[in-house]
Amino acid sequence: MSTNIVVPELGESVVEARVAKWLKKQGDAVNAGDPLVELETEKIDLEVSADRAGVLGEIKYTEGADVKVGEILAVLEQSTNGASAQPTVPEVPKVPEVPRGQVPKAVPGASERKATPTAKNVAKAHDVKLDAVETSSGRVTKQDVLKAAAPEAPKAPQAPAPQFKAPQPPASPQARSPQAPSSDRSERRERMSKRRATIARRLVEAQHNAAMLTTFNEVDMTAVMALRERRKEAFTKKFGVGVGIASFFVRAAIGALKAFPQINAEIQGDEIVYKNFYDIGMAVGAEGGLVVPVIRDADRIGFAGIELSIRDFAKRAQDGTLTLEDLKGGTFTITNGGVFGSLMSTPILNPPQVGILGLHKIADRAVAVNGQVVIRPMMYLALSYDHRIVDGREAVQFLVKIKDYIEDPAWMLLEG
């Protein structure tokens, strides 16, 4: 009896994937639970495994093909002897004896580096051995492989000592030869990943399907930075994590969203759906593009819980271990371009959300305080919003509310 291997449910709003790599070949014997194929989606990469033992039959889609949820990837046939396929036991390489005092060399095949599916494909294309790739995390990424594959820049030959030549009369315009073109004018064509293609499509849709505007303000970070400095040692000792800037803005955003609930809503047809919960998305740069993992019920956890969530998301985004559940939903998004040095930008909405808060670089600037010019650590804030349900007045007041919370953090405690 044969069984169809189909594209599984990929999570909320994800209906399509791309066949990244077949891990088994047609005719291979497999056991229940063996991974058969890697799929690349707009959010994460995942493996599809065999639900029973058998022999991999006809493969319907080759690597690089786009497939939809429910489509048949391959057929799993019953083993000819009716028994479970036996896994192949790899031969353990013999470890050579090492003379005393010498460092033993690594045994080929003794261990396998953990790597993202994309990293494995890139390593194969560039003929790079994963064991030789250096990585700052426990899992080799695409960028690690590309860095290892990049050839070292050749050293420039030493120029000979200049020799004196008698000046020559300038050539006539007719005798001048055109400038020779560069020797390297090659191009490289690369297919967009599913994530990058989806990001491109959704950003254009966000601008076409929403009446998007952006309003700006600036905030004095003196109070928050002083509070962090005073309490950082005790906070770290108690919770095992430092207190960062982002957690203050998450708490401030929740307070402002409670005051202006239409910014925590979404449009469905001709109705406005107001959310009475606060799932805050935190935009994180990852290997294949920007992802937005979500802090669930952020209003019910304290600063330590928010900090731990943000750091966990950042690490797993780099390792490629975020799940679809991590990225699902969200009622409002915060993005921090300041970590990359951005002084000011206009963030784009993350549909179906109707608001996104952009944070930027903290820079010392001269400002007027009580009639005097002083130097203060200042940050520009940007709120992009959907003007269909959020008026300019509410958007401006929302940012002012956040400014009040950050410049006097005690308000966040007094207002709950």
N, C-alpha and C positions, 0 to 999 in steps of 0.2 A: 504494500500500500504506500502511495506517495503522499507527501505533505507539502503544501505551498509555503515558501518563506516569503512573507509580505513585509512591506514597509510599515512599521508600527506607528501608533499614535505618537506624535512628536511634540505635543504640548499645545497650550493655548495659542491660537492664531497661526501656528506653523503647519502648513499643509504640504510642503514640498521639501525634498532633500536631494543631495547629489551623491552618487556612488563614488566614494573616495578610493577605496581599495578592497579588492577581494582577498580575504585571508586564507581561503581554501580554493582549490582548483576543482574543475569538473571531474568527477570520478574519485575524489578524495573521500576516505572513510572518516566520519566524524562521530563524536560522542555527544550526548545531551549536555548542553551548556557550552559547547565549543563555540567561540566567536567565528562567524562566517564572513562578515562583510562590515566595513566601516562606512558610515554615512555622515556626510557633512551637511549641517543645517545652518540657517541664518543665525542661530544662537549658540549651539554647541555641536561637537562631534560625538557620535555614539556608535556602539557596536551592536549588530543584530546577531543573536546566537541561535544555535539549533535547539529546539525544544525536545528532541529525542535523538537517539542514535540512528545512523543510516549512512547513505552514500550521497554525496552532493551530485544531483543530476544536472539538468539543463539550466544554464545561467541566462536569465532573460535580459538583463541589462549589464553592459560592460562598464568599466571604470570611466567616470566622467559624465555618465548619463544622468539626467534629471528625472526624478521619480516622485510620485505623489503617494500620500498615505493610502494604504490598502492595496497598492499595486504589487504584483508578484515579482519578486527579485530572482528567485530560483526555485527549483523543485528538489525536495529531499526524498530520495528513494529508499526503500527498505533494503537492508543488507541482504546479499544473496543467500547467506547461511542463516538469516533470521536472527542472528545474535548481535549484540552490541559491538560496535567497532572498537577495536583495541587501540589505545593511543600508542603512537610510536615513541619508544623510549630512546632519547638521544644518547649517542655514545659519549661517555665522559672522557674527555681527553686526558691522556696520561701526563701526570705532572713530572717533568724531568727533575733529576736530582741536581741540586745546586751546591757547588762547593762552598765550604764554610767560609763565612766572611763576605759572600757576595749577595746582592739583593736579587731575589727571584723575580723573573719576568712574569707578566700577566699571562694566564693561560687563555688562548682564544676560545670563545664560546662558553667560558666558565660562568659568565653572568651576562645579562642583557639589560641595557640601560632603558629606563622608562622614558618614553617620548610621546609627544602628541602625534596623532595620525598625520597631520600636515607635516610635522617635522620628519617623520619617517619617509614620506613621499619626496620631500625636498632633498633629504640625504641620499635617497636612491638616485634621484635625477642628477645630483652633483657628485655622485660616487664618493660620498663622505661616510666614514665609519662612525656610528653613533658612540662607540666606546671611546673615541678620541675627541669627542666634542665636550668642551667645557661649558658648564651651566651654573648659574647662581642659585638655582632652585633644584628640587629633587627630580625634575622632569625636563627633558630636553625640549626646547621650543624651536619654532621655525627660525627665529632670529638667531638662536645659538648656532644652528646649522649653517645659515648664510654667512655668519661671522667666521665660522671655521672654514667655509669654502672659499672665502674671498682671498685671492692671492695677495701676497705682500707686495707693496709698491716697490718697483725696481729702483735701485740707487742710481742717482744721476751721475753719469761719468764726469770726471773732473775735467774742467775746461782747460785747454792748453793756454800757455802764456800768450797774451796778445802780441802780435808782431806789427811793426810799423809798415803801413802801406801808403804810398803816395796817393793823394786825393785824385779821383777820376772825375771827369766832367759828367754831369747828369745826362742820363740817356734821354732820348727824345720820347715823347708820349707814344709814338708808334712802336718804339723798341721795348717799352716796358711790358713785362709779362704779367698776366693776372695773378693774384695771390693764389698759391696752391691750396687746395682744400685740405682739411684735417685728414690724417690717415685713418682715424677711427670715427666713422659716421654711421655706425651700425645702430639698429633698433632692436628692441626686445618686446615681444608681444606675449602677454600673460592673461589668461582667462580670470575674470573676477571670481573670488570665492563666493559662496552662497551668502556669507555674512556681509561682505562688502557690497555685493549686488543689492541685498535687501536694505542695507543702510542707505545706499544711493536712491533706491526707489522710495523709501519711506520719507526721506528728507524732502524730496520733490513733492510727494503727496502732502506732506505737512504744510508746505507753502501754498499749494494749489487748493487744498480743501479747508483751510482755516483762515480766518481774517486775523493774521498774526501781526502784532505790534510789540514793541519793546520799550520799556521805560527804565530810567537809570536813577541811581542815587549813590551817595557815598557814605561810608560809615567809619567812625573813629574806633580803632581797635584797641585803644589804650587800656580800657577796663578789662576786656577779655584777656589780653596778654598779661596784665598784672595779676589777674586772678589765677591764671595758669601757672605763673611763676611762683606764686605764694603756695599753691596747693599741689604742685606736680609731684613732689616727693611723697607726701602722705597718700595721694590718690594712687600712685603707682604701687606703693607698698600694700595698700588695701585691696586693689582690684587687679593688680598684675598687668596693667596697661596704662600708658600715658594718656593724658587728656589733650586732644587736638582741637583744631579750629572747627572742623566740620561738625562735630557733635553740638557745638553751640548753635550753629546755623540750622541743624535739624530741629532742635528744640524751639528755636525762634520761629522757624517756618510753621511748625505745628500750631504754635500760639496764634500766628497770623492767619493760618487757614481756618482756625476756629472762629476768628473774627470776621473772615470773608469766605464763607462756605462755597460760594460759586467757583472759587479758584481750585477747590478740591472736588469739583464735579466733572461730568462729561456730557456730551450731547449724544442722544440715541434717537434718530429720526427727528420728530418735532418735540421731543421731551428732553428736559434737563434732569439728569440723575445725580442727586446730591449724595455724597458718600459720608457716612457717619463713622468712618474709620480712617486711619492715616497710615497708609503704606507708602513709605518714602523711598523712591528710587535714587541710588547714588551712581552717577555715571563713572565708569572705570575704563581706562584704556587697556585693551588686551591685544594679544598677538594678531588676531584677524580683524580688529576694529573695535569700536566702542561698544561696550555692553552696559546694561543698567540693572544690576541686581537690586533686589527690593528688601528693605527693612520692614518686616510685617509688624503692624500695631506698634509703630515707633513711639506713640504717645504713652505706651504702658511700660516702657523700659527707660532706665536712667542713662546718664552720660556714659557710664562704664559699658552698659550693654550696647549702646550705639557705637562706641569706639571699637569694641571687640567685633561687632558685625562688619564695620567698614574695613578693618584690617584683614579680617578673614576673607571678605570678598576680593580685596585687592590681591591677596596671595593666590587665591584659587583662580582668579582671572588670568594671572600670569602662568599658573601651572596647567591651565586648561581643564580644571576639574569642577567648574560651575555646572549646576544642573538646570534643567528647564524650570523646575520649581523655583529656583533662586531668581529667575528672570521674569517670572509670570506676574502680570498685573501691575500694580502701582497706581497711586492716585495723584502724585506730584513728584517732580524730579529736581534734584540739585546736581549741578555740574561745576567742577572747580578747575577752571583753566589757569588759575593762579599757580598751581603746582608746576606748570610748564612755562611760567613767566608772562602769561597774558595779562596786560594791564586793563583791557576793556574788550568786550565782545558782545555779540547778540546771539544768545543760544536759541536753537530751533526746537520747537515743541516735540514732545514724544507722544504722538497720538495713541489713544483717544484723550489723553490728558490735555488740560487747557491752560496749564501754567508750568514754567520751568524757571528756576532761580540760578543765575550764573554768578559764581564767586571769582574773584580775580586776585592778582598779586598785591600783597601788602607793601606799600612803599611810603617812606617818610616824605611828607609834603608840608609846606608852610600853610597854615590855616589860621583864621582869626578866631580867638577865644577870649571872650570878655573884653573886647576892644584891643587885644594884643595879638601880634603875630607870633605863633609858636610852631614848633615842629612836632607833628604827630604821625603815628603809623596809620595810614588811611587805606581803605579798600573801596573800589568801585563795585557796586552791585547792579545786576541787570535782571529784570523780570520780563520774559517774553510771555504773552498771553493771547488767548483767542478772544478777539473783540466781539464775537458773536454773543457770548454770554458774560464777558467781563468788560465792564466799562473802564475808561481811563481813570476815572476818579477812584474806583476801588483798587485798580492796579497800583496807582501812586500811593494810596493809603496803606496798602499791603506792604510795600517796601519801607514806608515810614515806620510801620509797626515793627518790622524786623530791625530796622536801624535803632529804634528805641530799646528793644530787647538787648541788642549787642552792646550798645553804649552804656547800658545800665542793667547788667545781667540779673540783678535782684528782682526785676519786674517778672522774670520767668518763674521765680519762686512764688512771688506774691499772687500772680494770676493763675498759678497751678498749671 
